Amino acid sequence: MGLKSKIANRMLNSKLSSVIREKKVFNLDLAKSAGILWGYDQLEAFNRLEKELRNNEIKTTGLCYFPDKKAVIPEGVSGFTRKQTSWVEIPDTDLTKEFILQKFDILIDLTSQKYFPMVYVTASSEATFKIGHSGNSVNYFDWNIEFSEQPEADQLADQILYYLKRINKTTIE
């Protein structure tokens, strides 16, 4: 781990001591709101997941990350670029700060924690229930989806929906 990563992780850990959140397991029947973290190359999986959540009357908010400093964020997409992060890649926009402070019932991370800015948002989020795939990185999820290899976004979305439909159910469909 390089010096930049060590500093970024130390800054994240110091921030986590001030994050206060209630932890509770939500499923698709109980949740009223969800935040979805996704990467620039995961639009199809994001749209499918968002549609499924909205069909269950869950208010969704997405936050997309574009790792290219010169990326242009398409109209209609809420997101930020690497250029909008600090030198240690901590997101530094009002959009990310507002997203982190929203008390979502569920936070879904489709990024598989590849990029530190998304790890930072996941870890700092005040969401009640966090779900995603951390792979080999530090796990900030309440429910971690396991895969033998790095999953594609659509595979991860399928598994997340599968579990969100079934956890805390008294009967299995």
SVG drawing of the C-alpha trace seen along z (x, -y; Angstrom):
<svg xmlns="http://www.w3.org/2000/svg" viewBox="-45 -21 49 42">
<polyline fill="none" stroke="black" stroke-width="0.4" points="0.0,0.0 1.4,-3.3 1.7,-6.5 -1.3,-8.1 -3.5,-5.0 -2.3,-4.9 -3.2,-8.6 -6.6,-8.1 -7.4,-5.1 -6.3,-7.0 -8.6,-9.9 -11.4,-7.5 -10.9,-5.7 -10.9,-9.0 -14.2,-10.1 -15.8,-6.7 -15.5,-7.4 -18.0,-10.3 -20.5,-8.4 -23.5,-7.5 -26.1,-5.2 -28.8,-2.8 -28.2,0.7 -31.2,2.7 -31.9,5.3 -34.3,4.2 -35.9,6.2 -37.9,5.0 -41.1,5.2 -39.9,3.0 -37.6,0.4 -38.9,-3.0 -35.6,-4.5 -32.4,-3.2 -29.1,-4.7 -27.3,-3.0 -23.6,-3.5 -22.6,-2.6 -19.7,-3.1 -19.7,-4.7 -19.7,-1.3 -22.6,0.2 -25.5,-1.8 -27.6,1.2 -27.3,3.0 -28.1,-0.3 -31.2,-1.0 -32.5,2.6 -31.9,2.4 -33.5,-1.0 -36.6,0.1 -37.0,3.1 -36.7,1.0 -39.2,-1.6 -41.6,1.2 -41.5,2.0 -42.3,-1.6 -38.8,-2.3 -37.5,-5.9 -34.1,-5.6 -31.1,-7.9 -28.1,-6.9 -24.6,-8.2 -22.2,-7.4 -18.4,-7.6 -16.4,-8.4 -12.7,-7.6 -11.4,-9.6 -10.4,-13.1 -11.5,-14.4 -14.9,-12.6 -18.0,-14.6 -21.0,-13.6 -23.9,-12.9 -27.1,-15.0 -29.5,-13.3 -26.8,-11.4 -26.0,-12.3 -22.3,-11.7 -18.8,-12.9 -15.4,-12.5 -11.9,-11.8 -11.2,-15.5 -13.8,-16.2 -11.9,-14.4 -9.0,-15.5 -5.4,-14.4 -6.0,-11.3 -9.3,-10.6 -11.8,-11.6 -14.9,-12.9 -15.3,-16.7 -18.6,-17.7 -21.9,-18.8 -23.6,-16.0 -21.4,-13.3 -21.7,-15.0 -25.5,-15.1 -25.6,-11.4 -23.5,-10.3 -25.8,-12.2 -29.1,-10.7 -30.4,-8.1 -31.3,-5.5 -33.0,-2.3 -30.7,-0.4 -27.4,-1.4 -26.5,0.8 -23.0,0.7 -22.7,2.1 -19.1,1.0 -17.5,4.0 -15.5,1.4 -12.9,1.0 -12.4,-2.7 -11.5,-4.5 -14.0,-7.3 -16.8,-4.8 -15.3,-2.9 -15.3,-6.2 -18.9,-7.0 -20.0,-3.4 -18.1,-3.5 -19.2,-7.1 -22.9,-6.6 -25.5,-6.9 -27.6,-4.2 -29.3,-1.8 -28.5,1.4 -25.5,1.6 -25.2,4.4 -22.6,5.2 -19.5,7.1 -16.3,6.1 -14.0,8.6 -10.5,8.4 -11.0,4.9 -12.0,3.9 -15.7,4.7 -18.0,1.9 -21.2,3.8 -23.8,5.2 -24.5,7.9 -21.6,9.0 -22.4,10.8 -19.7,13.5 -18.4,14.5 -15.5,16.7 -14.3,14.2 -15.0,10.5 -18.7,10.3 -20.1,8.4 -22.5,5.6 -25.6,7.5 -24.6,10.6 -24.2,8.6 -27.5,6.8 -29.2,10.1 -27.8,11.5 -28.6,8.3 -32.2,8.5 -32.4,12.2 -31.4,11.6 -33.4,8.4 -36.5,10.3 -35.8,13.1 -34.1,11.8 -36.3,11.5 -39.3,13.2 -41.4,15.6 -42.2,17.6 -40.0,18.2 -41.7,17.7"/>
</svg>
